[in-house]
Amino acid sequence: MKLSDMRLSAIGGTLCGIWASFSIGDLLYGACTALIGTLVSFLLSRFLNRVFKRK
């Protein structure tokens, strides 16, 4: 077995192990949390930008 074959096998096994540990619910929860965090950050930065431009 070549070194590249061993690396590919190790990467494949790792990815399969990680994939099996996540559920669709966990992925959707993480995506929704990231979306809400992004929106809050964007809106807050726009709000603060407008507040401090007026002064």
C-alpha positions in Angstrom: 0.0 0.0 0.0 1.4 3.4 -1.0 1.6 6.4 1.4 -1.0 8.3 -0.7 -3.4 5.3 -0.5 -3.0 5.3 3.3 -3.7 9.1 3.5 -6.7 8.7 1.3 -8.0 5.9 3.5 -7.4 7.9 6.6 -9.2 11.0 5.2 -12.1 8.9 4.0 -12.5 7.2 7.3 -12.3 10.5 9.2 -14.9 12.1 6.9 -17.3 9.1 7.3 -16.9 9.2 11.0 -17.7 12.9 11.2 -20.6 12.6 8.8 -22.2 9.8 10.9 -22.0 12.0 14.0 -24.1 14.8 12.6 -27.9 14.7 12.2 -29.9 16.8 9.8 -31.4 18.6 12.8 -28.0 19.6 14.1 -27.0 20.9 10.7 -30.2 22.9 10.3 -29.9 24.3 13.8 -26.3 25.4 13.1 -27.2 27.0 9.8 -30.1 28.9 11.4 -28.0 30.0 14.2 -25.3 31.3 11.8 -27.9 33.0 9.7 -29.4 34.8 12.7 -26.0 35.8 14.0 -25.0 37.2 10.6 -28.2 39.2 10.3 -27.9 40.6 13.8 -24.3 41.6 13.3 -25.1 43.2 9.9 -28.1 45.1 11.2 -26.3 46.3 14.4 -23.3 47.5 12.4 -25.6 49.5 10.0 -27.5 50.9 13.0 -24.3 52.0 14.8 -22.9 53.4 11.6 -26.0 55.6 11.2 -26.0 56.7 14.8 -22.4 57.8 14.8 -22.5 59.5 11.4 -25.1 62.0 12.7 -22.9 63.3 15.4 
